[in-house]
Amino acid sequence: MSQQRLEPQPGQESVWDYPRPPRLEETAKHIQIIFNGITIADTHQAKRVLETSHPPVYYIPLEDIKQEHLVKSARSTYCEWKGHGAYYSLVVGDKRLDDVAWYYPEPTPAFAAIANHVAFYPAPMDVCYVDGEKVEPQPGNFYGGWITSDIVGPFKGALGSWGW
């Protein structure tokens, strides 16, 4: 099954116009993450990574995250663009989410600006917001993109998206 690229309307971006290798950019959008009734992150200083076929992934500065809820995980991964990744679990009250946030302790030079920044999977959170708009998680359980009304796909991870 083949899916057609959706044509962006004014004020929208198509993930099919994003580059490969990915691009890192600053954003002043208001990013909020809420889990177990607590605002875990709240920033206007995020960075976003844009990669072909993926909705943006937002990286939040550590100083704008309630770090007392982050627990380092043993999980690690490798990204050909950003380098070796490490993970956090999130503990708020009686609820725990394992390996729900990731960061790059020593990112590659092209992504040095995301040092001391953390990205979160939006799906397991109570809610994530970009400029007050509720985020839809990128389809599939592997990717961490954030979908808002100003982003169009189809998105990698959705049924039938692997043929791209």
C-alpha positions as CSV (number, residue, x, y, z in Angstrom):
1,M,0.0,0.0,0.0
2,S,1.5,3.3,-1.1
3,Q,0.7,6.6,0.6
4,Q,0.8,10.0,-1.1
5,R,2.6,13.1,0.3
6,L,0.1,15.5,1.7
7,E,0.4,19.0,0.3
8,P,1.0,21.5,3.1
9,Q,-1.4,24.4,3.4
10,P,-0.3,28.0,4.3
11,G,1.3,27.9,7.8
12,Q,2.0,24.1,7.5
13,E,5.2,22.1,7.0
14,S,5.5,18.7,5.2
15,V,7.8,16.2,6.8
16,W,8.7,15.2,3.3
17,D,10.4,18.6,2.9
18,Y,12.6,18.0,5.9
19,P,16.2,17.1,5.1
20,R,18.2,13.9,5.4
21,P,20.6,14.1,7.2
22,P,18.4,15.8,9.8
23,R,18.6,19.5,10.6
24,L,18.7,21.0,14.1
25,E,17.1,24.3,14.7
26,E,16.1,26.6,17.6
27,T,12.5,27.2,18.4
28,A,10.8,29.7,20.6
29,K,7.6,27.6,20.7
30,H,6.2,26.9,24.2
31,I,6.8,23.3,25.0
32,Q,5.1,21.6,28.0
33,I,5.0,18.0,29.2
34,I,2.7,16.8,31.9
35,F,2.9,13.4,33.6
36,N,0.9,12.1,36.5
37,G,-0.6,15.6,37.0
38,I,2.8,17.3,37.2
39,T,4.4,19.6,34.7
40,I,7.7,17.9,34.0
41,A,9.0,20.3,31.4
42,D,8.1,23.9,30.5
43,T,10.3,25.9,28.1
44,H,10.5,28.5,25.3
45,Q,14.1,27.4,24.6
46,A,13.7,24.0,23.0
47,K,15.6,22.8,19.9
48,R,13.9,20.7,17.3
49,V,15.3,18.0,15.0
50,L,13.7,17.8,11.6
51,E,14.3,14.6,9.5
52,T,12.6,13.4,6.3
53,S,9.3,11.6,7.0
54,H,9.4,12.3,10.8
55,P,7.5,14.9,12.8
56,P,9.8,17.2,14.8
57,V,11.5,15.9,17.9
58,Y,11.8,18.5,20.6
59,Y,14.9,18.7,22.8
60,I,14.3,20.5,26.1
61,P,17.1,22.1,28.1
62,L,17.8,20.3,31.4
63,E,17.2,23.6,33.4
64,D,13.6,23.6,32.1
65,I,12.9,20.0,33.3
66,K,12.0,18.9,36.8
67,Q,15.2,16.8,37.0
68,E,14.2,15.2,40.4
69,H,11.8,13.0,38.4
70,L,14.5,11.7,36.0
71,V,16.3,8.4,36.7
72,K,19.2,7.4,34.5
73,S,18.6,4.1,32.7
74,A,21.0,1.4,31.5
75,R,19.6,1.6,28.0
76,S,21.7,3.1,25.3
77,T,21.4,3.5,21.5
78,Y,23.4,4.9,18.6
79,C,22.2,7.4,16.0
80,E,24.3,7.8,12.9
81,W,23.7,11.6,13.0
82,K,23.8,12.5,16.7
83,G,26.0,9.8,18.3
84,H,25.6,7.6,21.3
85,G,22.3,8.1,23.1
86,A,21.4,7.5,26.8
87,Y,18.0,7.2,28.4
88,Y,16.0,8.4,31.4
89,S,13.1,6.8,33.2
90,L,10.5,9.1,34.6
91,V,9.2,8.7,38.2
92,V,6.4,10.9,39.5
93,G,4.6,9.8,42.7
94,D,3.6,6.2,42.3
95,K,4.0,6.1,38.5
96,R,7.1,5.2,36.6
97,L,7.8,5.2,32.8
98,D,11.0,3.3,31.8
99,D,13.2,4.6,29.0
100,V,10.8,7.4,28.1
101,A,13.3,10.2,27.5
102,W,16.7,10.3,25.8
103,Y,19.7,12.5,25.4
104,Y,23.1,12.6,23.9
105,P,25.9,13.0,26.5
106,E,28.4,13.9,23.8
107,P,26.6,14.6,20.6
108,T,28.4,14.8,17.3
109,P,29.7,18.3,16.3
110,A,26.7,18.9,14.0
111,F,24.3,18.4,16.9
112,A,26.5,19.9,19.7
113,A,23.6,22.3,20.6
114,I,21.5,19.4,22.0
115,A,24.1,18.7,24.7
116,N,22.3,19.1,28.1
117,H,18.9,18.7,26.4
118,V,16.4,15.8,26.7
119,A,13.7,14.6,24.3
120,F,10.6,12.7,25.5
121,Y,8.3,10.2,23.9
122,P,4.9,12.0,23.9
123,A,2.6,8.9,23.8
124,P,3.0,7.8,27.5
125,M,2.6,11.2,28.9
126,D,-0.7,12.6,30.2
127,V,-0.3,15.4,27.6
128,C,2.3,17.3,25.7
129,Y,1.7,20.8,24.2
130,V,3.3,22.9,21.5
131,D,2.2,26.5,21.9
132,G,-0.9,25.3,23.8
133,E,-1.9,22.7,21.1
134,K,-2.1,19.1,22.3
135,V,0.4,16.9,20.5
136,E,-0.4,13.7,18.8
137,P,2.5,11.1,19.0
138,Q,4.2,9.8,15.9
139,P,2.7,6.4,15.0
140,G,4.5,3.3,16.1
141,N,6.3,2.6,19.3
142,F,9.8,3.4,18.2
143,Y,9.7,7.0,17.0
144,G,9.4,10.1,19.2
145,G,8.0,12.8,16.9
146,W,5.4,15.3,18.0
147,I,2.5,15.9,15.5
148,T,0.7,19.2,15.6
149,S,-1.8,20.8,13.1
150,D,1.1,22.7,11.4
151,I,2.8,19.4,10.4
152,V,1.6,17.1,7.6
153,G,2.7,13.6,6.5
154,P,2.3,10.8,6.0
155,F,4.6,10.0,8.9
156,K,7.1,7.2,9.1
157,G,5.8,4.6,11.5
158,A,2.2,4.8,10.2
159,L,0.7,1.7,8.6
160,G,2.0,1.5,5.0
161,S,4.7,4.1,5.5
162,W,7.7,1.8,5.1
163,G,7.7,1.9,1.3
164,W,9.0,5.5,1.1
